[in-house]
């Protein structure tokens, strides 16, 4: 591809780390500039192993024309590690997709609906407080089971296996990965959207 139709730039996204190594090699061989794009960092993927890979990452990224990431916090870490300017391109969305999508069923859900879209890393994203709070509300009669549901889109049941100890786990509805328009419709018909942050990531 690089010989037949050379690109203006190679954009390599981490993770996996191999994408950066491939971009570095191709850039050197074909004299094509490349960008190291950190959607995640080693601190997010494996804090315990992060320091082991810092040196290799720095060597590979030395040839990159630019390094970009998604937040100021991650940029600060990368800047300290690489000793160079880090550009921030925040995660975003295409407004047109949300304007085109109709809420599921063309109307909001009849009951209070909490929607989460995406995968969950059980060791980094904790749902304990959510399920514990719902258990309390159910136990004291503040809500009825029929009045509330939790929808998880793209989340495999094993990702929330540890939450099965809560009675409110029975409120969960599982939805497989779906086309973007279908997921957006589910988001728009939700009462609230659930965001599970990773506490050690800025």
N, C-alpha and C positions, 0 to 999 in steps of 0.2 A: 504493500500500500504506500509506504513512504517513497519508494522509487517511482511508482506509476502515477500517484496523485498526492504529492507531498502536502501535508496540511500546513497552515500558517503557524500553528502552535499545537503542542501536545498538552492536553489537560489531564493530569493524573490525580485521581481521588484516593485518599487514604480514609478508611482501610479498604482492602488489604495493603500491607506494606509493599508487597511485590509490585503493585502498580507504579509506585515511585521508582523502584529499581528499573523497571522496564522503560519508563519514560527517560530516565537518566541515560540508559544505554542507547536508546533510539536517538535521543538528542545529540549525543556525542558522535554517533555513527553518521547521521544524516544532516547535522548542523541545523536542526530545527529547535527553536526555543521551546521550553516547557514550563508549565506552572504546577507547583505542588499544592494541591487543594486538600486541606485537612477538615473534613466534615466531623471527624472524631480525632482524638489524640491518644497516645499510649496511656495517658492518665485515666482516660475514660474506659478504654478497652481492658486494661489490666494494670492497675496501679502497682501491683507487686512486681511486675516484670518491666515496668516502664524504663527504669534507669539502665537496664541491660541493653536496651535498643537505642538509647539516645545517640550514641556514637555513630552507629550505622546510619541512622536517620540523617544526622548532620552531614556525613560524608556524601550520601546520595543527593541531598538537597542543595549541596554546594553549587551544582551546575544549573539549578533552576533559575529561570529569569525572574520569577516571582513566587512568593508563598502567600497563600490566602487561607482564611479560616472563617468561622461563622459567628464568633463573638469576641468582645474585647478581652474577656477573661482568658480564653484560649490563646488569643493573640499575644497576651502578656507572657504566658508560659513559653510559647514558640519563640518570641523575641529574645527571651533570656537564654534559650537553648541554642538558637542559631545566630544570635548577634547581628540581626539585620531587620529591615522593615518588614512588617507583616500586614497585609491588607485584610480588611474585614468586609465580607459580603454576607450579611445576615440571611438566615433562612427566611424564605418568603413564600408567596403563593401568587397564582395568577387570578386576579379579581374576576376576569371574564368567566372562569370556570364556575365561580360561585354565583354569578349573575344568571348563568344558563341553567344551573341545577335547580330542580324543583324539590322542595322538602318531601321526604318519604310520605306517600299517601296524600300529597298536595296540602297537608295541614300538619300542625304540630301534634306530637304524641298526646294521646288522651290522658296518660298518667305522667308523673314526674320521671323523666328519662335522663339518665347519666350515660354519656357516650364517650368511649375511649377508642381511638383509632391508631393502630400500629402494634408493634411487638412490645413485649415487656421483658426486661432483664431482671429476673427475680432477685438476684443478689445485689442489684443497684437501685431498683425502683420498688418501693414498699407500699402496698395497699392496705396495710394493717389498720391505720387510723380510719380509713374510709369504711371498711367492713365493721370495725368495732363501733363506730358511730351509728351505723345503720342497725346493728344489733341492739344498741341501747334504745333507739327510736322505736324499733319493733317491740321490744320487751315492755316498754312503758306505755304502749298503745298510741304513741304520737302519730304513727303512720300504720297503715294496713299494707300487707304484702301486695295487694292488687293495685295500690296507688303509686308504686315505684318499681323501676327496673333498671338494671345496669346492662348496657350493651357494649361488648368488646368486639371490635372489628379487626381481624388480622392477628388476634391474640390466640395462641393455642392454649387449650385448657391446662396443659402441664405447667404453663408459665405462672398460673395462679394456684397451683396445687396446695401450697401452704395455707391458702385462705379458706380451704374447705372446712376448717374448724369453726367457722362463723356460720350462724344460722342464715344470715343475709346472703350467703353464697348461693342460696336457692333462687335469688332474684336475678342471677346472671343469665344473659342470653349471649350465645356464641355465634359469631358471624365470620365466615372464612374471608380470606383476601378477596376483594371485589374490585370491579372497575372503578376508576377514580370518581366518575360522575355519581355512581351509586353510594360511595362512601361520603361524598360531599352532601348528597341528599340526606343521608342519615345524620350528619353533623348539623345540618340546617333544621332538621325536625326535632333535635334534642332540646331538652330544657336547659341543661348545662353540659359543657364539655370538660372532661377530666384530663388534666395534665399531670403526669408523674415525672417529677424532676429527679435528677441524680444529685444528691446533696454535695458530693465532693467536686462537682463540675460547676465552674463559674460561667 
